[in-house]
Amino acid sequence: MATSNKSTLEEARAAKSKAAALLTALPVIGIGITRIGDGYVKVNLSESVADTAGPKHVNGVPIKTEVVGAIRSDDSHFGANGLSQENGATFPRQLADLE
């Protein structure tokens, strides 16, 4: 039987902080709050883990995990000056490079 999540944004924020502390042993690359149905805390993983690893709920807020892979830099969008020319806008690759 599926459970309905009626958690508030404040409850999801609190669950996100607690989930971060509980998931330190997993290959977490990001934790966020996303609206799927009535809301979730979403955990992005760099690789698969056992289904039993990590909580399914924190403080009543559902935790959704997804394997998104490792984060890699895609330098193909950057010119020789280190600036992106994507979609007509210019963005620095790293702000530290501009100092």
N, C-alpha and C positions, 0 to 999 in steps of 0.2 A: 504494500500500500504506500503510495507516494505521500510525503508530508508537504504541507504548504508552508512556505516561508513568508511571514509577514514582518520581518525584521525591519527596523528603521535604519536610515543612513548612519545615525550615531552608533547603533548597535553593530552595524557592519564595520564601521571604523574601529571600534573597540576589538571586535573579533579579528580584524586584520592585524592589529598590533600583537594580540595574543598568538595568532597563527604564526607570525614571523618568529616569535620566541620558541614555539613548539616544533618548528620545521627546520631547525638549524642543521640537522643531520642529513637532510635531503638536498639534491642538486637544484636548489631554487635559484632562478635568475630574475624573478620579479613577483611581487604580490600586489594585487590591485582589487578594486571594488568595481564590479560590473553588473549591469541589470540583465539578468536572464530570468524570465518569469518575474518573480517577486524579489530577486536580488541574490547575489552571491559575493563571497570573497573568492577571487580567482588567483590561483597559484600557478605560475609558469615554471616548468621544469626543463632542464637541459637534456635530460634522459629519462627513460622509463624507470619506474620504481614499482615494487610490489603493491598490489591493491590495498594491502593492509597497512602500508606505510602512511603515517600521518592521519590526522583526524578527518572525519567526514563532516563534522559540525563543530563549531566553537561558539560557546554561549548561545546555542540555538540557531546560529547563522550557518547555512550550508557552505562548505568549502569545495570548490570545483578545481581540480587539477588538470593541466593540459601540458603535454610534452610539446614544446615549441622549438627545441634544439638550442644549440649554442648561439650566442650573439656574436656576430662577426661584422667587421667593418666592410662596407662596400665602397671602395674608393673609386669605382667606375663613374660615380656622379660628380667627382671633384676634379677641378682643373689643376694645372700646375701651381697655381697660387693658393691651393688648399680650400677654395671656395666652391660651393655647389651652385650650379646655374640651373637647377631644377625648377620647372614650372614658372620661369620668368623671375624668380626671386633668387637672391644670393644669400647663402647661409655659410658661416664658418664651419669647418670640420671640427675644430676644437677651439674654444675661446682662448685657451692658454697659448695656442699657436700665434695669436694675434698680438699678444702683449710684448 
